[in-house]
């Protein structure tokens, strides 16, 4: 997954302190999610369609 290094980002809704956040990176096949407080830990990888379903669910509340 070295192709996504340097492309991780946090939500614009993240606090200025940067705590309690996740970072997300997109590659051609997957969306990668990691803990912003400990980026050395393994990340979660999901397919784009599954990520879209998760985000849609969160938006609907």
Rosetta silent file (secondary structure, phi, psi, omega in degrees, C-alpha in Angstrom):
SEQUENCE: XXXXXXXXXXXXXXXXXXXXXXXXXXXXXXXXXXXXXXXXXXXXXXXXXXXXXXXXXXXXX
SCORE:     score description
SCORE:     0.000 S_00000001
   1 L     0.000   20.478  178.659    0.000    0.000    0.000 S_00000001
   2 H   -64.258  -17.995 -179.272    2.942    2.338   -0.452 S_00000001
   3 H   -66.441  -17.597 -179.166    1.138    3.942   -3.379 S_00000001
   4 H  -101.137   -6.737  179.247   -1.078    5.870   -0.973 S_00000001
   5 L   -56.160  135.182 -178.362    1.625    7.167    1.345 S_00000001
   6 L    88.563   -5.821 -179.961    1.426   10.939    1.447 S_00000001
   7 L  -113.225   14.120  177.619   -2.229   10.930    0.391 S_00000001
   8 L   -75.431  142.781  176.503   -3.810   10.365    3.796 S_00000001
   9 E  -146.128  158.214  177.108   -6.195   13.094    4.922 S_00000001
  10 L  -106.237  161.026  176.202   -8.521   13.943    7.791 S_00000001
  11 L   -62.594  149.029  174.282  -12.004   15.360    7.605 S_00000001
  12 L   -68.408  -12.635  177.028  -12.349   19.109    7.484 S_00000001
  13 L   -84.725   -3.517  179.896  -14.566   18.635   10.552 S_00000001
  14 L   -64.612  147.399  179.226  -11.571   17.431   12.609 S_00000001
  15 L   -72.550  162.803  179.824  -10.646   19.568   15.573 S_00000001
  16 L   -64.062  -27.597  179.812   -7.527   21.723   15.573 S_00000001
  17 L   -73.126  -23.710  178.757   -5.977   19.416   18.190 S_00000001
  18 L    77.567   12.077 -178.744   -6.247   16.483   15.787 S_00000001
  19 L   -87.372  159.379  177.198   -7.359   14.041   18.451 S_00000001
  20 L    54.000   44.391 -179.017   -9.975   11.308   18.033 S_00000001
  21 L  -122.651  160.223  168.309   -9.750   11.332   14.257 S_00000001
  22 E  -115.410  155.350  174.683   -9.344    8.851   11.494 S_00000001
  23 E  -114.675  149.462 -176.675   -7.419    9.425    8.303 S_00000001
  24 E  -128.953  144.181  174.013   -8.523    8.156    4.927 S_00000001
  25 E  -138.940  145.106 -179.947   -6.652    7.438    1.703 S_00000001
  26 E  -113.924  134.962  167.860   -7.996    6.276   -1.637 S_00000001
  27 L  -121.391 -171.232 -173.869   -6.269    4.060   -4.146 S_00000001
  28 L   -63.187  -32.796 -174.708   -7.637    2.561   -7.348 S_00000001
  29 L  -112.532  -26.342 -169.802   -9.384   -0.360   -5.647 S_00000001
  30 E  -131.332  159.465  167.201   -9.670    0.407   -1.943 S_00000001
  31 E  -109.478  128.145 -178.042  -10.375    3.035    0.655 S_00000001
  32 E  -107.239  138.095 -177.823   -7.910    2.841    3.528 S_00000001
  33 E  -130.179  133.055  179.011   -8.771    4.039    7.035 S_00000001
  34 E  -141.975  162.510  177.322   -6.361    4.450    9.943 S_00000001
  35 E   -77.303  123.107 -177.522   -6.177    5.955   13.425 S_00000001
  36 L   -70.654  -19.589  179.970   -4.579    9.398   13.190 S_00000001
  37 L   -81.075  -21.707 -178.602   -3.112    9.073   16.688 S_00000001
  38 L  -143.947   79.571 -175.050   -1.154    5.913   15.853 S_00000001
  39 L   -73.006   -7.045  178.545   -0.407    5.691   12.143 S_00000001
  40 L   -81.048  -15.589  179.278    2.006    2.792   12.658 S_00000001
  41 L   -75.233  158.487  178.843   -0.874    0.418   13.398 S_00000001
  42 L   -60.372  149.542  178.687   -2.464   -1.555   10.564 S_00000001
  43 L   -98.902  163.669  174.471   -5.136    0.218    8.548 S_00000001
  44 E   -92.808  136.889  178.482   -8.593   -0.954    7.552 S_00000001
  45 E  -122.361  126.990  178.036   -9.145   -1.502    3.821 S_00000001
  46 E  -133.186  156.170  177.117  -12.612   -1.539    2.240 S_00000001
  47 E   -71.288  154.047 -178.330  -13.888   -1.444   -1.319 S_00000001
  48 H   -54.727  -43.521 -177.742  -15.098    1.897   -2.679 S_00000001
  49 H   -65.520  -34.984  178.424  -18.737    0.761   -2.844 S_00000001
  50 H   -70.805  -37.373  175.653  -18.643   -0.379    0.794 S_00000001
  51 H   -62.143  -44.619  179.647  -17.120    2.939    1.852 S_00000001
  52 H   -61.133  -39.853  178.023  -19.884    4.787   -0.020 S_00000001
  53 H   -64.611  -42.333  178.872  -22.510    2.695    1.782 S_00000001
  54 H   -62.685  -47.896  179.755  -20.926    3.463    5.169 S_00000001
  55 H   -62.556  -42.762  177.331  -20.754    7.197    4.469 S_00000001
  56 H   -60.260  -40.969  177.330  -24.340    7.182    3.192 S_00000001
  57 H   -62.301  -44.416 -179.236  -25.481    5.434    6.353 S_00000001
  58 H   -64.659  -38.323 -179.836  -23.655    7.989    8.522 S_00000001
  59 H   -65.765  -40.613 -179.790  -25.175   10.919    6.603 S_00000001
  60 H   -71.627  -18.011  177.360  -28.686    9.548    7.052 S_00000001
  61 L    79.518    0.000    0.000  -28.036    9.187   10.775 S_00000001
